[in-house]
Amino acid sequence: MKQVIVITGASSGFGALAARALAHAGHTVYASMRETTGRNAPQVAAVKQYAAEHGVDLRAVELDVASEASCESGIQAILAAHGRLDVVIHNAGHMSFGPAEAFTPEQFAQLYDINVLSTQRVNRAALPQLRKQGRGLVIWVSSSSARGGTPPYLSPYFAAKAAMDSLAVSYASELTRWGIETSIIVPGAFTKGTNHFAHSGSPADKARAAEYDHGPYAGLPEQSLKGLASLEPADADVGAVADAIVRIVDTPFGKRPFRTHIDPSQDGCEIVNGVADRVRTELFRRIGLDDLLSPRDIAHSAQ
């Protein structure tokens, strides 16, 4: 069935790939991004051109996840055009690279804002409509760094993604009785095919960073990134993440997986998540809340 979908951070990377793949699957897709008339104007033009060339329903919408007002207006624009919203995909995020001590607290706060608080702004704008419908799907693009074997120098990003993943798990059980499903996508460290690493932030305290670069950790950045790249199979395809998102959206209500790992490097996250998700399931059953593990079919029962 054709769904109305919004995906955050869709100007590039996983977001842009997923937006196109979902549009090809026959859905109405809003690729949300900030500064649509400024810095991202070329991306908006590219979205329009792609939609025209391929005959798909792919549109750009102004939605800055760092602004509550922008999130509200972006979601309202979609609702004004369609009267409904079926799928919300939390994809917006930003990476950083460098020794943890050299990042300022303000930089940590910025990473948390983009990777974690952004999802809360979008949820508060979109969830009232999904709850009103009694049907919906929220997809969270997490990271294997939340629980996998994590290399050094990525701590602000790793901590933020772990917080976002934890928030996704908590939200999941609070939405099932409203008829809203949750699915968490867990990509591994794709070092090619996106600008994730190329556009990563660096520590503001350059003097502190230099102490690491010229001390006992000299050469560690190159060693770490080279090691990560060596784990990635030559045929690793970043498009696999977009394909997984399409499969989840196209899966019938009530049958969607709670968590899907796309990690060619196999950093161990799938093993740890498997244990954690099983413990969550068992706890809910022990305290008599196992109904929260599956979404209620409110929309169908109301017909």
C-alpha positions in Angstrom: 0.0 0.0 0.0 1.3 3.5 -0.9 2.6 5.2 2.2 3.2 8.9 3.0 6.8 9.0 4.4 9.1 11.7 5.8 12.8 11.0 6.3 15.0 13.4 8.1 18.5 14.3 7.0 17.8 13.3 3.5 20.1 15.7 1.6 22.8 13.0 1.3 24.0 9.6 2.6 21.6 7.0 3.9 18.8 9.5 3.9 19.0 10.4 0.2 19.5 6.7 -0.8 16.5 5.6 1.3 14.3 8.4 0.0 14.9 7.4 -3.6 14.5 3.7 -2.9 11.2 4.2 -1.1 10.0 6.4 -3.9 10.9 3.7 -6.4 8.9 1.3 -4.3 5.8 3.4 -5.0 5.5 5.6 -1.9 5.1 9.3 -1.5 8.4 10.4 0.1 9.4 13.7 1.6 13.1 14.1 1.8 13.4 16.6 4.6 16.4 18.9 4.9 17.3 22.3 6.2 18.2 25.5 4.2 16.2 24.3 1.2 16.5 27.8 -0.4 20.1 28.2 0.7 22.9 25.7 1.2 20.8 22.7 0.2 19.1 24.4 -2.8 21.1 22.2 -5.2 19.9 19.1 -3.3 16.3 20.3 -3.6 16.8 20.7 -7.4 18.3 17.2 -7.5 15.3 15.8 -5.8 12.9 17.4 -8.3 15.1 16.3 -11.2 15.3 12.7 -10.0 11.5 12.5 -9.4 10.9 13.8 -12.9 13.4 11.6 -14.6 12.2 8.4 -12.8 8.5 9.2 -12.6 8.4 8.8 -8.8 6.7 10.8 -6.0 9.8 12.2 -4.3 9.6 15.7 -2.8 11.8 17.9 -0.7 10.5 19.6 2.4 12.1 22.2 4.7 12.6 20.6 8.1 15.5 21.6 10.3 15.7 19.0 13.1 17.5 21.5 15.3 14.4 23.8 15.3 11.1 22.9 17.0 9.3 25.4 14.9 10.7 24.0 11.7 9.8 20.5 12.6 6.2 21.6 13.3 5.9 23.5 10.1 7.5 20.7 8.0 5.2 18.1 9.3 2.2 20.4 9.0 3.0 21.0 5.3 2.9 17.3 4.7 -0.4 16.9 6.5 -1.9 19.8 4.6 -1.0 18.1 1.3 -2.1 14.6 2.2 -4.2 14.6 5.4 -2.1 11.8 6.8 1.4 10.7 7.6 2.2 7.0 7.7 6.0 6.6 8.3 8.5 8.7 10.1 12.2 7.9 9.6 14.7 9.3 12.0 17.9 9.4 10.0 19.5 12.9 10.6 22.8 12.7 12.4 26.4 13.9 12.5 29.7 12.3 13.3 32.8 13.6 15.0 36.3 12.2 15.1 39.1 13.0 17.6 40.1 12.4 21.3 37.2 12.8 23.6 39.0 15.1 26.0 39.6 17.7 23.2 35.9 18.2 22.4 34.3 21.0 24.4 31.1 20.3 26.4 29.4 22.5 23.9 30.4 20.3 21.1 29.1 17.3 22.9 25.8 19.1 23.4 25.7 19.9 19.7 26.2 16.2 18.8 23.4 15.2 21.2 21.2 17.9 19.8 21.5 16.6 16.2 21.5 12.9 17.0 19.1 12.7 19.9 17.0 15.8 20.6 16.2 16.1 16.9 14.2 12.9 17.1 12.2 14.3 20.1 11.3 17.4 18.1 10.2 15.4 15.1 8.2 13.0 17.3 6.4 15.7 19.1 5.4 17.2 15.7 4.4 13.9 14.0 3.1 11.5 16.7 -0.2 13.3 17.4 -1.2 12.6 13.8 0.0 8.9 13.9 -1.9 8.4 17.2 -5.0 10.0 15.7 -4.8 7.6 12.8 -4.4 4.6 15.1 -1.7 3.4 12.7 1.9 4.3 11.9 5.5 3.3 11.7 8.5 5.0 13.3 11.9 3.8 11.9 15.1 4.8 13.8 18.5 4.7 12.0 20.7 3.7 14.8 24.4 2.5 14.6 26.3 -0.6 15.5 28.5 1.8 17.6 25.7 1.8 20.1 26.6 -1.6 21.3 29.3 -3.1 19.1 33.1 -3.2 19.4 33.8 0.5 19.2 37.2 1.9 18.2 38.5 5.1 19.9 38.2 8.7 18.9 34.5 8.6 18.0 33.1 9.0 21.5 30.8 12.0 21.2 29.1 10.3 18.2 29.0 6.9 19.8 27.5 8.2 23.0 24.8 10.1 21.1 23.8 7.2 19.0 23.6 5.0 22.1 21.3 7.5 23.6 19.2 7.6 20.5 19.0 3.8 20.4 17.9 3.7 24.0 15.2 6.4 23.3 13.9 4.3 20.4 13.6 1.3 22.6 11.7 3.2 25.2 9.4 4.9 22.7 8.6 1.5 21.1 6.6 0.2 24.1 4.9 3.6 24.6 3.4 3.6 21.1 2.2 0.0 20.5 -1.2 0.6 22.2 -1.7 3.5 19.8 -1.2 1.2 16.9 2.2 2.5 16.0 5.1 0.2 15.2 8.8 0.8 15.9 11.6 -0.6 13.8 15.3 0.1 14.5 17.8 -0.1 11.6 21.4 -0.7 12.8 24.0 0.0 10.1 27.6 -0.9 10.6 30.6 1.3 9.8 30.3 1.9 6.1 33.5 3.8 5.3 32.6 4.2 1.6 29.5 5.4 -0.2 28.5 8.2 2.2 30.2 11.4 3.4 29.7 10.3 7.0 33.4 10.1 7.8 34.5 12.8 5.4 32.2 15.4 6.9 32.8 14.4 10.6 33.5 17.2 13.1 36.8 17.7 14.8 37.7 18.8 18.4 37.6 22.6 19.0 40.4 22.4 21.6 43.2 22.0 19.1 46.0 22.3 21.7 44.5 19.4 23.7 44.1 17.4 20.5 47.7 18.1 19.6 48.9 16.6 22.9 47.3 13.3 21.8 48.5 13.6 18.2 52.1 14.2 19.3 52.1 12.0 22.3 51.6 8.2 22.9 48.5 8.3 20.6 50.5 9.6 17.6 49.3 7.8 14.4 46.2 6.4 16.1 43.6 8.1 13.8 45.1 6.6 10.7 45.5 3.2 12.4 41.9 3.2 13.6 40.4 4.3 10.3 42.6 1.9 8.3 41.6 -0.9 10.7 37.9 -0.1 10.3 38.2 0.0 6.5 40.0 -3.4 6.5 37.0 -5.1 8.2 34.6 -3.9 5.5 34.2 -6.4 2.7 35.1 -5.1 -0.8 31.5 -5.7 -1.9 29.9 -3.9 1.0 27.1 -1.8 -0.4 25.8 1.2 1.5 22.6 0.9 -0.6 21.8 -2.2 1.5 20.6 0.1 4.3 18.1 1.8 2.0 16.9 -1.6 0.7 16.4 -2.8 4.3 14.3 0.3 5.0 12.1 -0.4 2.0 11.6 -4.0 3.1 10.5 -2.9 6.5 8.0 -0.3 5.2 6.6 -2.8 2.7 6.2 -5.5 5.4 2.6 -5.9 6.6 1.5 -4.3 9.8 2.4 -6.3 12.9 5.0 -8.4 11.1 7.8 -5.8 11.0 11.1 -6.7 12.7 11.9 -4.7 15.9 15.6 -4.5 14.9 17.5 -5.1 11.6 21.3 -5.1 11.4 23.1 -4.2 8.2 26.8 -4.6 9.3 29.1 -6.2 6.7 32.0 -5.8 9.1 30.3 -7.8 11.9 31.5 -5.7 14.8 29.5 -7.7 17.4 26.6 -5.3 17.8 24.1 -7.9 16.6 25.1 -10.3 19.3 24.9 -7.7 22.1 21.6 -6.3 20.8 20.2 -9.8 20.6 20.8 -10.4 24.3 19.5 -6.9 25.3 16.3 -7.2 23.2 15.6 -10.7 24.6 16.1 -9.4 28.2 13.6 -6.6 27.4 11.1 -9.0 26.1 11.4 -11.3 29.1 11.1 -8.4 31.6 7.9 -7.2 29.9 6.4 -10.7 30.2 7.4 -11.0 33.9 5.7 -7.7 34.8 2.6 -8.4 32.8 3.2 -5.9 30.0 3.9 -8.3 27.2 1.1 -6.7 25.2 3.4 -3.7 24.7 5.7 -5.9 22.6 3.3 -5.9 19.6 1.2 -3.0 18.1 -2.5 -3.0 18.5 -4.5 -3.1 15.3 -6.6 -0.1 16.2 -7.2 1.1 12.6 -8.5 -2.2 11.4 -10.7 -2.9 14.5 -12.3 0.6 14.1 -13.5 -0.2 10.6 
